[in-house]
Amino acid sequence: MSPTEQPNQCKHRIALGIEYDGSNYSGWQKQLSPQQQTIQQHVERALSKIADHEVSVTCAGRTDAGVHATCQVVHFDCHIDRGNKAWVEGSNSLLPKTIRVLWSSRQNEDFHARFSALSRRYLYLIYQRNVESTVFAGRVSHERKALNCDAMNQAAQFLLGEQDFSSFRAAGCQSKTANRCIMHANVYRQGGFIVFDVKANAFLQHMVRNVMGSLLKIGRGEQDPEWFAELLAKKDRTKAAATASPDGLYLVAVEYPASFGLKPEMALPGMLLASQ
């Protein structure tokens, strides 16, 4: 056995890019109940077989039940670096078809998928048509009536900058502070879709879906854009709208310092949107 194969003498840190359809999962994070299938559970099981020892992964952002990702980033430590082919192709041969490892990258121990991240970016997709789509079922939110996209975009601009987002924070959120910094927030049309594109240093639990719920009220003409500023000022979750469906939400990019060599490219839901 070579020195690099000695379990107690060497530790390797590997980063992975992961894509998944979250429709039939209870979110990213492992649950106590074995009946609740999660993304993390499947990824760790596959990696542990390849590494030949138990592996625990840390992700850039915990997605909720039903939420998708085109570019989740995780890291894990292992005794032996099996190489890119094993981590990518080997993992995919063991994973369900709804989860795929896209790439792997050897990192130093100072890399952390969550704490090293500079930003996360989400897209929320709404499909506008009288009849719900069978092809996009579970992958987009659906609205029968036309939404006022311009009013929604105007309201979204109140989100920009660092501020307290208590009005859009889940009751069970365990974050020590409700302050986050939103770098951009845009609502636009693309074909038959309305897209909410938001980027921040980090997000609170259910934050994007809670914001989307209130944006939908504005899009339907039930509130004006200035109502959004009032919601933020009140810092009261009970004053905002209900949480939007998870179906249309995608984690599409995680950005890291250039020193880690991970490109901050946004991965779009290719089946739905050809370009931004």
N, C-alpha and C positions, 0 to 999 in steps of 0.2 A: 504493500500500500504506500503510495507516494505521500509526501507531506501535505499536499493540497487535499488529500482524501481523508485526513485525520479529522473526525468530527469535532474534536475538542480544541484543535489548533487553528482552524481557519473558518471564517464566516464570510459569506458572500451576500451582497445585497443586490437584488434584482428588481427592476421596475418593469411593469407591464402596462400596455394599453388594452383596454377591454371594451367590447361592444356587446350590448344585450337588449333583448326585447323583454321588458319587465312586466308584461301583461299578466302572466300567470305566477308571479312571484310576490312574496310578502316583503318586498323591498330588498335593499342590498344587505343589511346587517343580519347576522345569524340570530336566530330566536331560540328560546329555551325549548319550545315545543317542536318535536321532530316532524309534526304534521305540517308546519309552516316552512315551505320551501323558499330559500333565499339564494341570491346570486353568490354571496360570500361562501355559503355552505358548499355549493358546487365547485367553485374555483379552488377553495382550500383542499377539497377532496382530490381533485385532479392533480394539483401541484404536489401534494403529499405523496402520491403514488410515484411521480416522476423523481422527486427528491429522495425518496426512500426514507423519509422521516416526516413527522408531523410539521406542517407549515401553517403559519398564521399570517394573513395579509391585512394591510392597512390601506384604506382607500382615500382618495382626494376629497370625496363628498358622498355622504350616505344618502342614497336616493330612496324615496318612499315606495310603498307598494304600488305597482302598476306603472311606475316611472321608468323611462328607457334611458340608455346611454349609447352614444356613438363614440365617446372618448373618455371613459372612466380611466383613471390612473391609479395603480396600486403598487405597493412594494412589499417584499418579503425577504427574509433571511434564510439561507440554506447552507449546508455543510460543503456541498460540491456544486459548482456552476456547471450545469449540464449542457449549456450552450443554447443559442437562440432557437435552433431547430427543435430541440426538445421542449423548451418552454412554450413555443408557439404551436408547432404542429402536434407535438405530443399531448399538450393540454387539450387542444381542440378535438383530438381523437377520443378523449375521455369526457368531454363536456357535452351537455345537450345542445342541440342545434340553435337554441335561443341565446346561447352565450358563446362568444368567440374572443380569443386572445389575438390581438392584431399585431403586436410587436413586443419585443423585450429589449431591455437595456441594462448592462452592468453598471452599477453605481457605487460610489463610496458610501461609507456609513453615515455621512452627514446628510444624505438625501432622505427626505421624509415625504411620502406622497401627500400627506395632509398639511403639515406645518411648513414645508418648503414652497408650497404653491403660492403664487402671487395673485391669481384670480381664477374664478370659475365662470363659465358662460353657459347659459341655458337658452334653448328655444322652446316656445310653446306654440303648437300648431292648431289652428282652428280651420275646419273644412266647412265651407258655406255651400249648402245645397238643400233643397226641400226634403230629399230622401237621404237617409243615412247611407254611408258607403259600406259595402261588405268587404271590399279590399282593404280599406283603411281602419276597419273596426278594431278598437283597442289601441290604435296607433295615433289617432288624432281626436281632438275634441270636435263636436259637431254643433253647428248653429243653423237653424232653418232660415231665419230672417237675416236680412242684410245688416251688418254692423257699421257704425260710423267709425271707420278706421282713423280718420284725422283727429277726431275727438279723443280717441283712445291714446293716440300718440302724444297729443297735447298734454293729457293727464300724466302720461308716463314720465314726462320731463321733470315733474315735481319729485321724482325719486332720486335724481342725480345728487352726487356728493355724499359726504359722511353725515349720517343722521340716525336718530332713534326710530327703529321700525317696529315698535311694540304693537302698532295697529295691524301688522301683518305677521305676527308671531304666533305659532301654535301654543295652545295652553300647556302642553307637555314639554315645551322646549327647555332644555337644560343649560343653554348658553348663559354665561355669567353676565353678559351685556347684550342689549338689543341693538347696539350701534353697529352699523355696517357701512361700507363705502361702495356706492353703485357708480360705475365708470361710464356705462352707457345703457340706455333703455329706449328701444325703438319699436314701434308697431307699424307694420307695413303690409301691403297686399302682394301676393305672388301667385299668379294664376288663380285657382279657386281657393287658395288658402289666405288666411290672415296669420301673420307671424309676429310673435312677441319675442324680441331678442334682447336679453339682459345679461350684463356682465358686472361682477362685483368681486371684492376681495374674498368674501365668503357670504353664505346665506344662512338665515335662521331656519328652523324646522318649518316646513310647509310654506315658507315665505313667498316663493314664486307663485305657487298655486293660490295663495291668499291674495296676492297682488292681482293676479289674473281674474279672480272672482269679482273684484271691485272694478277692474277695467271693463269687464263684460257689462256691468250695470251702466257704465258710461256709453259703451258702444251701442247698447239697446235704447239709449235715450232716457233712461230712468234717472240719471244724474248728469250734471254738467262736469267738465274737466276740473273746475276749481274745487269740487267736492273732494278730490284727491288730496289737495293741500290741507283741507280741513281734517281729513282722516289722519294724516301724518301728525298734525299738531295735537290732536286729541290723545294719541298714544294709547288707544283703547281698542282692543281687538273686537269687542262687541259692537262697535259702531261701523265696522267694515262689512263687506258682503261675505257670503258663504264661500268656502274653499272650492276652487274649480276642480274639475275632474283631473286625475293624474294621466289620463290617456294621451294627451297631446304634449307632455313634457319630456324633454330630452336634455341630458347633460352632454354638451357638444365640444367643450374645450376646457383644458386646464393648463394654465401658463406657469412656467417655472423660470428661475434665473438662467441666463444663457450658459452659465458654467456647467450645468447638468447635461447639456446637449440634447434636450428634449424640445422639439419644435412645437410652438404654441399654435399649431394649425387647427382651425375649426373643422370638425368632421360633421357634415350635414347628414340628416336622414336621407340618404341617396334615393330611396324608393319614392320619397315624397317631393323632394325639392332638388332640382337639377343644379341650381346655383343660388347664391344669396340674393 
